[in-house]
């Protein structure tokens, strides 16, 4: 029973078991999570993101122990965490969700330094999640630069916000 619950959580309610592009599907699962977190205050979002991060590390650690596999491709809870971090302090709008999705997937797939280094060097549940945290942080910086310095994706309070 415990193994089934951990598997369900780690795979994003089995989304990670889809035959093609489980990380992409896992990132899509992050969209409603971001939306739910954005219903609260920015502080509530941050606390929710931190709670989700700690929960994901624990789930991934247990999953790794149970399956004896590090960072299985079916584990997508780390993509959800990475996308939540990507969207921190970013307006909730369709253009920003799409941009966040694309930028996060780019960094998560290609793993430039330091993401690739983290992915290769850190084991356990922390290692499974930390490379996605790094991809999320870098993606967030890119989106913040676009948001703060351009109007390419719209403005937060000009009627384009979903929240």
C-alpha positions as CSV (number, residue, x, y, z in Angstrom):
1,X,0.0,0.0,0.0
2,X,2.8,2.5,1.0
3,X,4.6,1.7,-2.3
4,X,1.5,2.4,-4.4
5,X,0.8,5.7,-2.6
6,X,4.5,6.8,-3.1
7,X,4.4,5.7,-6.8
8,X,1.1,7.7,-7.3
9,X,2.6,10.8,-5.8
10,X,6.0,10.5,-7.4
11,X,4.5,10.0,-10.9
12,X,2.0,12.8,-10.5
13,X,-1.0,10.5,-10.2
14,X,0.6,8.3,-12.9
15,X,1.0,11.0,-15.5
16,X,4.7,10.1,-15.4
17,X,3.9,6.7,-16.7
18,X,2.7,8.1,-20.1
19,X,4.8,6.6,-22.9
20,X,6.1,9.8,-24.4
21,X,7.6,12.9,-22.7
22,X,6.7,12.3,-19.1
23,X,8.6,15.4,-17.9
24,X,6.5,17.6,-20.3
25,X,3.3,16.1,-18.9
26,X,4.6,16.6,-15.4
27,X,5.3,20.2,-16.1
28,X,1.7,20.6,-17.5
29,X,0.5,19.1,-14.1
30,X,2.3,22.1,-12.5
31,X,-0.1,24.6,-14.2
32,X,-3.1,23.9,-12.0
33,X,-0.8,23.7,-8.9
34,X,0.5,27.2,-9.8
35,X,-3.1,28.4,-10.3
36,X,-4.2,27.1,-6.9
37,X,-1.2,28.6,-5.1
38,X,-1.8,31.9,-6.8
39,X,-5.3,32.1,-5.3
40,X,-3.6,33.1,-2.0
41,X,-1.2,35.8,-1.2
42,X,2.5,35.9,-2.4
43,X,3.5,34.7,1.0
44,X,1.1,31.8,0.9
45,X,2.5,31.0,-2.6
46,X,6.0,30.9,-1.2
47,X,5.1,28.8,1.8
48,X,3.2,26.4,-0.5
49,X,6.2,26.2,-2.8
50,X,8.5,25.5,0.1
51,X,6.1,22.9,1.5
52,X,5.8,21.2,-1.9
53,X,9.6,21.2,-2.3
54,X,10.1,19.5,1.0
55,X,7.3,17.0,0.3
56,X,8.7,16.2,-3.2
57,X,12.2,15.5,-1.7
58,X,10.7,13.1,0.8
59,X,8.5,11.4,-1.8
60,X,11.4,11.0,-4.2
61,X,13.7,9.7,-1.4
62,X,11.2,7.0,-0.5
63,X,10.5,6.2,-4.1
64,X,14.2,5.8,-4.8
65,X,14.6,3.5,-1.8
66,X,11.6,1.4,-2.8
67,X,12.5,1.1,-6.5
68,X,16.3,1.2,-6.1
69,X,16.3,3.6,-9.1
70,X,17.6,7.2,-8.9
71,X,15.6,9.9,-10.7
72,X,13.4,7.5,-12.8
73,X,11.9,9.1,-15.9
74,X,8.5,8.3,-14.5
75,X,9.0,10.6,-11.5
76,X,7.5,13.9,-12.3
77,X,6.8,15.5,-9.0
78,X,10.1,17.3,-9.4
79,X,8.9,18.9,-12.6
80,X,5.9,20.2,-10.7
81,X,8.1,21.8,-8.1
82,X,10.4,23.2,-10.8
83,X,7.5,24.8,-12.6
84,X,6.1,26.2,-9.3
85,X,9.4,27.9,-8.7
86,X,9.5,29.1,-12.3
87,X,6.2,31.0,-11.8
88,X,7.1,32.5,-8.4
89,X,6.4,36.3,-8.5
90,X,5.3,36.0,-12.1
91,X,1.9,37.2,-13.2
92,X,-0.7,34.5,-13.7
93,X,-1.5,35.0,-17.4
94,X,-1.7,32.7,-20.3
95,X,1.4,34.3,-22.0
96,X,3.4,34.0,-18.9
97,X,2.3,30.4,-18.3
98,X,3.3,29.5,-21.8
99,X,6.6,31.3,-21.6
100,X,7.3,29.7,-18.2
101,X,6.5,26.3,-19.5
102,X,8.8,26.7,-22.6
103,X,11.7,28.2,-20.7
104,X,11.5,25.7,-17.8
105,X,11.3,22.7,-20.3
106,X,14.3,24.1,-22.1
107,X,16.5,24.3,-19.0
108,X,15.1,21.0,-17.7
109,X,15.9,19.1,-20.9
110,X,19.2,20.7,-21.9
111,X,20.6,21.0,-18.3
112,X,23.2,23.7,-18.8
113,X,25.6,24.4,-15.9
114,X,24.9,24.2,-12.9
115,X,21.7,22.2,-13.6
116,X,23.6,19.3,-15.3
117,X,26.2,19.3,-12.6
118,X,23.6,19.0,-9.9
119,X,21.8,16.3,-11.8
120,X,25.0,14.2,-12.0
121,X,26.5,14.8,-8.6
122,X,23.7,14.8,-6.0
123,X,21.9,11.6,-5.3
124,X,18.8,10.6,-3.4
125,X,15.5,12.5,-3.3
126,X,17.3,15.8,-2.9
127,X,19.2,15.2,-6.1
128,X,16.1,14.2,-8.0
129,X,14.4,17.5,-7.1
130,X,17.3,19.9,-6.9
131,X,18.2,20.0,-10.6
132,X,14.5,20.9,-11.3
133,X,14.8,23.6,-8.6
134,X,17.8,25.0,-10.3
135,X,16.0,24.9,-13.7
136,X,13.1,26.7,-12.0
137,X,15.2,29.4,-10.5
138,X,17.0,30.1,-13.7
139,X,13.7,30.1,-15.6
140,X,12.3,32.5,-13.1
141,X,15.2,34.9,-13.5
142,X,14.7,34.8,-17.3
143,X,10.9,35.5,-16.9
144,X,11.6,38.3,-14.3
145,X,14.0,40.0,-16.8
146,X,11.3,39.8,-19.5
147,X,8.6,41.0,-17.1
148,X,10.6,43.8,-15.6
149,X,12.2,45.1,-18.8
150,X,9.7,44.5,-21.6
151,X,6.0,44.4,-22.4
152,X,6.4,41.3,-24.6
153,X,4.1,39.1,-22.4
154,X,1.8,41.8,-21.1
155,X,1.7,43.6,-17.8
156,X,0.5,42.2,-14.5
157,X,-2.4,44.5,-13.7
158,X,-3.6,45.6,-17.1
159,X,-6.5,43.1,-17.5
160,X,-4.4,40.2,-18.8
161,X,-4.1,38.5,-15.4
162,X,-6.0,35.3,-14.8
163,X,-5.9,35.7,-11.0
